[in-house]
Amino acid sequence: MLTGATGFLGSAIARALLARGHAVRALVREGTPRTVLEGLDIDFVPGDLADPASVARAMQGCSAAIHCAADYRIWVPDPARMRAVNLGGTETVMRAALAAGLRRVVHVSSVATLKPRADGSPATESDAARPEEAIGPYKRSKTEAERLVERLVAEAGLPAVIVNPSTPIGPRDRRPTPTGRVILEAARGKMPAYLDTGLNLVHAEDCAAGCVAALDRGVVGERHILGGQDVPLGGLLGHIATLHGRRPPVRLPRAPLWPLALASEGMARITGREPMLTLDGLRMAGQRMYFSSAKAARVLGHRARPWQEAVADAIAWFRAAGMLA
């Protein structure tokens, strides 16, 4: 059973499961577009993470589950609703898995639950954050959810493995995700400047393969970082500019941008459109979000192709989908 199958990473996990010969049942909310899953042999079951009975029904007859559904946004007008999905939904899935007696559950967490190192060196699974240390509602809610899974493993015998994707990019990012949006806007020529930060990029399909490998090879109760390569933001944007024959963007200082971020969020509350510049985004930009996947490589056999290939696949999909002229 798979949650979040109609999303960006979830659709890649669905494909990876099918490629490994698994029968896939997807819990999908009524009215949710399934375009990224067209043509796939998937058993769709209507339901919602807010409805425990529907989650329990979806698990009937299944031997394992991958919980990938999440609200992934840097800024939200109502953090409580995000927490209800990311924390409350996770508890619903994990308790249903216990009741159903599943042999294995893979909880798709995030490197958002880890603390980037102050010296800029790659963080590992040992760098766990407390919820109060996390920046913004997304990171806080994902950290709370991961800690909940750990407690259920220790106290209730939940057979859960935790995987922590870094920053997946690639095809079928239809919403798009925050990083996908940066790539899309850069390809459009609308990212002339950047902040001096860095992130770890991984192709969504490589990340999905790691999630599926965790079903059989992951260590119950432990984290496994599914990342790729550490990339300065300026390097990412400069690469995209070169692909499109444009001048590379310029680096900006953070200090003058705080009033602009505040105004951007204020405008977003009026328009309902997600702001490009946020206060939490500026706070995160003060860190190098670099991570090591050495454990996942050793335990899960995780491998990641060069980040440039992931960028190329993302841009090609945006163009084919009509999102990039």
C-alpha positions as CSV (number, residue, x, y, z in Angstrom):
1,M,0.0,0.0,0.0
2,L,1.3,3.4,-1.0
3,T,0.3,6.8,0.1
4,G,1.2,9.9,-1.9
5,A,1.3,8.0,-5.1
6,T,-0.1,10.9,-7.1
7,G,2.6,13.2,-6.0
8,F,6.1,13.9,-7.3
9,L,8.2,11.3,-5.4
10,G,5.2,9.0,-4.8
11,S,4.7,8.5,-8.5
12,A,8.4,7.6,-8.9
13,I,8.0,5.1,-6.0
14,A,4.9,3.6,-7.6
15,R,7.0,2.9,-10.8
16,A,9.9,1.5,-8.8
17,L,7.5,-0.9,-6.9
18,L,6.0,-2.1,-10.2
19,A,9.4,-2.6,-11.7
20,R,10.3,-4.8,-8.8
21,G,7.2,-6.9,-9.4
22,H,5.1,-5.7,-6.5
23,A,1.4,-5.3,-6.7
24,V,0.6,-1.7,-5.8
25,R,-2.5,-0.3,-4.1
26,A,-2.6,3.5,-3.8
27,L,-4.7,5.4,-1.3
28,V,-6.0,8.4,-3.3
29,R,-8.3,11.3,-2.3
30,E,-11.4,11.8,-4.4
31,G,-10.8,14.3,-7.1
32,T,-7.0,14.1,-7.0
33,P,-5.5,14.2,-10.5
34,R,-3.9,10.9,-11.5
35,T,-2.2,12.1,-14.7
36,V,1.3,11.2,-13.5
37,L,0.1,7.5,-13.0
38,E,-1.6,7.1,-16.3
39,G,-1.1,3.6,-17.9
40,L,0.2,2.0,-14.6
41,D,-1.3,-1.2,-13.2
42,I,-2.3,0.3,-9.8
43,D,-5.3,-0.6,-7.6
44,F,-6.7,2.8,-6.6
45,V,-8.6,2.9,-3.3
46,P,-10.4,6.1,-2.3
47,G,-9.5,7.5,1.1
48,D,-7.9,10.2,3.1
49,L,-5.2,10.3,5.8
50,A,-7.8,12.1,7.9
51,D,-10.1,9.1,7.7
52,P,-8.5,6.2,9.7
53,A,-11.2,3.7,8.4
54,S,-10.3,4.4,4.8
55,V,-6.6,3.9,5.5
56,A,-7.4,0.6,7.3
57,R,-9.4,-0.6,4.3
58,A,-6.6,0.2,1.9
59,M,-4.2,-1.9,3.9
60,Q,-6.4,-5.0,3.9
61,G,-4.6,-7.9,2.1
62,C,-1.3,-5.9,1.9
63,S,2.0,-7.2,3.4
64,A,3.8,-3.8,3.5
65,A,3.3,-0.1,3.2
66,I,5.2,2.9,2.0
67,H,4.0,6.2,3.5
68,C,5.1,9.0,1.2
69,A,2.1,11.4,1.4
70,A,3.1,14.8,2.9
71,D,2.4,18.5,2.6
72,Y,5.7,19.8,1.3
73,R,5.7,23.6,1.1
74,I,8.1,26.2,2.6
75,W,5.3,28.6,3.3
76,V,1.7,27.9,4.3
77,P,-1.1,30.2,5.4
78,D,-2.3,27.6,8.0
79,P,0.5,25.6,9.6
80,A,-2.0,23.6,11.7
81,R,-3.4,22.0,8.5
82,M,0.1,21.1,7.4
83,R,0.8,19.5,10.8
84,A,-2.5,17.6,10.6
85,V,-1.3,16.0,7.3
86,N,2.4,15.4,8.2
87,L,2.0,14.4,11.8
88,G,-1.6,13.3,12.1
89,G,-1.6,11.4,8.8
90,T,1.6,9.6,9.7
91,E,0.1,8.5,13.0
92,T,-3.0,7.2,11.2
93,V,-0.9,5.2,8.8
94,M,1.5,3.7,11.4
95,R,-1.3,2.7,13.8
96,A,-3.2,1.1,10.9
97,A,-0.1,-0.8,9.9
98,L,0.2,-2.1,13.5
99,A,-3.4,-3.2,13.5
100,A,-3.1,-4.9,10.1
101,G,0.1,-6.7,11.2
102,L,2.2,-5.6,8.2
103,R,5.6,-7.1,8.0
104,R,7.3,-3.8,7.1
105,V,6.5,-0.1,6.8
106,V,8.7,2.5,5.1
107,H,8.2,6.0,6.5
108,V,9.4,8.5,3.9
109,S,10.7,11.3,6.1
110,S,13.1,14.0,5.0
111,V,16.5,15.5,5.7
112,A,14.4,18.3,7.1
113,T,14.5,16.3,10.4
114,L,18.3,16.6,10.5
115,K,20.5,19.5,11.6
116,P,22.8,20.9,8.9
117,R,26.3,21.2,10.3
118,A,27.6,24.7,11.1
119,D,30.9,24.0,9.3
120,G,29.2,23.1,6.1
121,S,30.3,19.4,6.1
122,P,27.7,16.8,5.2
123,A,25.3,15.9,8.0
124,T,24.6,12.2,8.7
125,E,21.8,10.2,10.3
126,S,23.2,10.9,13.7
127,D,22.5,14.7,13.4
128,A,18.8,14.4,14.5
129,A,17.0,17.6,15.2
130,R,14.4,18.3,17.9
131,P,11.1,19.8,16.6
132,E,11.9,23.1,18.3
133,E,15.2,23.3,16.4
134,A,13.5,22.9,13.0
135,I,12.9,26.0,10.8
136,G,9.3,26.5,9.7
137,P,6.1,24.4,9.9
138,Y,7.2,21.8,7.2
139,K,10.4,20.9,9.0
140,R,8.8,21.0,12.4
141,S,5.9,18.7,11.4
142,K,8.2,16.3,9.6
143,T,10.5,16.1,12.6
144,E,7.5,15.5,14.9
145,A,6.3,12.7,12.6
146,E,9.7,11.0,12.5
147,R,10.0,11.1,16.3
148,L,6.5,9.6,16.5
149,V,7.5,6.7,14.3
150,E,10.6,6.1,16.4
151,R,8.4,5.9,19.5
152,L,6.0,3.5,18.0
153,V,9.0,1.3,16.9
154,A,10.4,1.3,20.5
155,E,7.1,1.1,22.4
156,A,4.7,-0.9,20.1
157,G,7.0,-2.9,17.9
158,L,6.1,-1.1,14.7
159,P,8.3,-2.7,11.9
160,A,9.1,0.7,10.4
161,V,12.2,1.8,8.5
162,I,12.8,5.5,8.0
163,V,14.2,7.0,4.8
164,N,15.3,10.6,4.5
165,P,15.2,11.9,1.0
166,S,17.4,15.0,0.5
167,T,16.1,17.2,-2.4
168,P,14.5,15.1,-5.1
169,I,14.3,16.6,-8.6
170,G,13.4,15.2,-11.9
171,P,10.3,14.4,-14.1
172,R,6.6,14.5,-13.1
173,D,7.0,17.4,-10.6
174,R,3.6,18.7,-11.6
175,R,2.9,21.1,-8.7
176,P,6.0,21.8,-8.6
177,T,7.9,21.3,-5.4
178,P,9.8,24.3,-3.9
179,T,13.1,23.1,-5.6
180,G,11.3,22.2,-8.8
181,R,9.9,25.7,-8.8
182,V,13.4,27.2,-8.5
183,I,14.5,25.0,-11.5
184,L,11.5,26.0,-13.5
185,E,11.9,29.7,-12.9
186,A,15.6,29.5,-13.6
187,A,14.9,27.8,-16.9
188,R,12.4,30.6,-17.7
189,G,15.1,33.2,-17.0
190,K,13.4,34.6,-13.9
191,M,16.1,33.8,-11.4
192,P,18.7,36.6,-11.9
193,A,20.1,36.4,-8.4
194,Y,20.6,33.9,-5.5
195,L,21.6,33.6,-1.9
196,D,24.8,31.8,-0.9
197,T,23.4,28.5,0.3
198,G,23.7,24.9,-0.8
199,L,21.6,21.8,-1.1
200,N,21.9,18.1,-1.8
201,L,20.3,17.1,-5.1
202,V,19.1,13.6,-6.0
203,H,17.2,12.3,-9.0
204,A,13.6,11.3,-7.8
205,E,13.9,7.9,-9.5
206,D,17.1,7.1,-7.6
207,C,15.5,8.2,-4.4
208,A,12.4,6.1,-5.1
209,A,14.6,3.0,-5.7
210,G,16.1,3.6,-2.3
211,C,12.6,3.7,-0.7
212,V,11.7,0.4,-2.3
213,A,15.0,-1.2,-1.3
214,A,14.2,-0.2,2.3
215,L,11.3,-2.7,2.3
216,D,13.7,-5.6,2.4
217,R,17.1,-4.1,3.4
218,G,16.4,-1.2,5.7
219,V,17.1,-1.4,9.4
220,V,13.9,-1.1,11.5
221,G,13.9,2.0,13.6
222,E,16.8,3.6,11.9
223,R,17.2,6.5,9.4
224,H,18.7,6.2,6.0
225,I,19.6,9.4,4.0
226,L,18.7,9.1,0.3
227,G,20.7,11.8,-1.3
228,G,22.9,12.6,-4.2
229,Q,25.5,15.4,-4.5
230,D,26.0,18.5,-2.5
231,V,25.6,21.5,-4.8
232,P,25.9,25.3,-4.1
233,L,22.7,27.1,-5.2
234,G,24.8,29.4,-7.4
235,G,26.2,26.4,-9.1
236,L,22.8,25.0,-9.8
237,L,21.4,28.2,-11.2
238,G,24.6,28.9,-13.1
239,H,24.4,25.5,-14.8
240,I,20.7,26.1,-15.8
241,A,21.7,29.6,-17.2
242,T,24.4,28.1,-19.3
243,L,22.0,25.5,-20.7
244,H,19.8,28.3,-21.9
245,G,22.6,30.6,-23.1
246,R,22.1,33.2,-20.4
247,R,24.4,35.0,-18.0
248,P,24.8,33.4,-14.6
249,P,22.9,35.0,-11.8
250,V,24.5,37.3,-9.2
251,R,24.9,36.6,-5.5
252,L,22.8,38.7,-3.1
253,P,23.4,39.4,0.6
254,R,20.6,38.2,3.0
255,A,20.3,41.3,5.2
256,P,18.4,43.6,2.7
257,L,16.0,40.9,1.8
258,W,14.2,40.5,5.2
259,P,11.7,43.4,4.5
260,L,11.1,42.0,1.0
261,A,10.3,38.5,2.4
262,L,7.9,40.0,4.9
263,A,6.1,41.9,2.2
264,S,6.1,38.9,-0.1
265,E,4.4,36.8,2.6
266,G,1.9,39.6,3.3
267,M,1.0,39.7,-0.4
268,A,0.7,35.9,-0.5
269,R,-1.9,36.0,2.3
270,I,-4.0,38.4,0.1
271,T,-3.5,36.6,-3.3
272,G,-3.3,33.0,-2.0
273,R,-0.3,32.4,-4.2
274,E,2.8,30.9,-2.7
275,P,5.5,33.6,-2.2
276,M,8.9,33.1,-4.0
277,L,10.7,34.8,-1.0
278,T,9.9,33.8,2.6
279,L,11.2,34.5,6.0
280,D,11.8,30.8,6.7
281,G,13.5,30.5,3.3
282,L,15.9,33.2,4.3
283,R,16.6,31.5,7.6
284,M,17.3,28.2,5.8
285,A,19.6,30.0,3.3
286,G,22.0,30.7,6.2
287,Q,22.8,27.0,6.2
288,R,24.6,24.6,3.8
289,M,22.1,21.8,3.6
290,Y,24.6,19.1,2.7
291,F,24.2,15.4,3.6
292,S,26.0,12.1,3.4
293,S,24.3,9.0,1.9
294,A,27.1,6.7,2.8
295,K,24.9,4.6,5.1
296,A,22.1,4.2,2.5
297,A,24.8,3.2,-0.1
298,R,26.1,0.6,2.3
299,V,22.8,-0.8,3.7
300,L,20.4,-0.3,0.8
301,G,22.7,-0.3,-2.2
302,H,21.6,3.3,-2.9
303,R,23.2,4.9,-5.9
304,A,22.6,8.4,-7.3
305,R,23.3,9.6,-10.9
306,P,25.0,13.0,-11.5
307,W,22.8,15.9,-10.4
308,Q,23.1,17.5,-13.9
309,E,21.1,14.5,-15.3
310,A,18.4,15.1,-12.8
311,V,18.2,18.8,-13.7
312,A,18.0,17.9,-17.4
313,D,15.2,15.4,-16.8
314,A,13.3,18.0,-14.8
315,I,13.5,20.6,-17.4
316,A,12.6,18.2,-20.2
317,W,9.5,17.2,-18.3
318,F,8.5,20.8,-17.6
319,R,8.9,21.5,-21.3
320,A,6.9,18.5,-22.4
321,A,4.1,19.3,-19.9
322,G,3.8,22.8,-21.3
323,M,5.1,24.5,-18.2
324,L,8.2,25.8,-20.0
325,A,7.7,27.6,-23.3
